């Protein structure tokens, strides 16, 4: 099981990620697109990297907005796995 990060480690890592915030024990970002079709195309691009990492985000779609939430459920909070996947997601357009 992945090891939980300390508050200092979390803050250090989130400062390196543009647009991501920490809400409690979750790492979140909301991305906005032109329309629903582009939002869903983006969501589909998350499948391969999430499967490869064996780490799956919680995803909410509201028309042209996609909210991504990362947390390591079995560890009960944020781990390096969350930040690794956030880095990959940040590179997807």
N, C-alpha and C positions, 0 to 999 in steps of 0.2 A: 504494500500500500504506500502511496505517495505521502511524503511528510508535509505537514502544514507549515506554511511560512509565517514568520513573525510579522507583527505590524510594521516594523522598520523595513523588513525585506519586501513586504507588499508595497509600501510607499515608494521605495527605491525603484521597484520594477514598473509600477503604474506610471511613474513620472517619465519613463522611456517610451510610453505608448500614447500616441496622439489620439485624442477623442475618447479614450477609455476612462471609466470611473470605477471606484470601489463603493459598493453599496452593501454594508454589512459584510457578509462572507461571500459576496459575489462580485465578479468583474463584468462590467456591462458597457455596451456601446449601442447607439442607435444610428443607423445609416439611412439616409433619405435618397430616393431615386425619382426618376421622371414620372414613373407610373407603376402600376401593379405588375406588369409584365417584367420590367427591369428588376423589380424587387424579388420576384420569384426566380428569375435567372441568377441573381446573386445568391439566393438561398441554395439553389442547386449546385453552385460552385463550392459550397461548404461541405458537401457530402464526402468527396474524396479525401481532403486533408483531415477531416474529422475521423473518418474510418481508419486512415493510415495511422493516426495518433492513438486510436482506441479511446478517444475522448470526445464526447458529444455535447455541443452547446444546447441550451434551451433557446428556442427561436420563437419570436412573436412577429407576425406579419399584420400590418394594418395599412391597407392599400399600398402606398408607396414608401412605407417605413418598415424597416426590419430591426427589431431589437434583439441583440444577442447577449445572452447571459452565460457566463462560465463559472463553474465551481466544481470542486471535486467532491461529489456526494459521499463516496465511501470514506473520505478523510474528514468530512465535516467542515470544509472551508476551502480556502485558496492554497494551491500548491504550484510548484513550478510548471506542472502540466497545463494549468490554466493560462499562464503567461506565455508558454511556448505556442499554444494554439492561438492566442490573441495576436501574437506577432505574425503568424501565418495569415490569419483572417485580415489583418491590417493591410496586407499586400494584395488582397483580392479586390478587383474593381468590377 
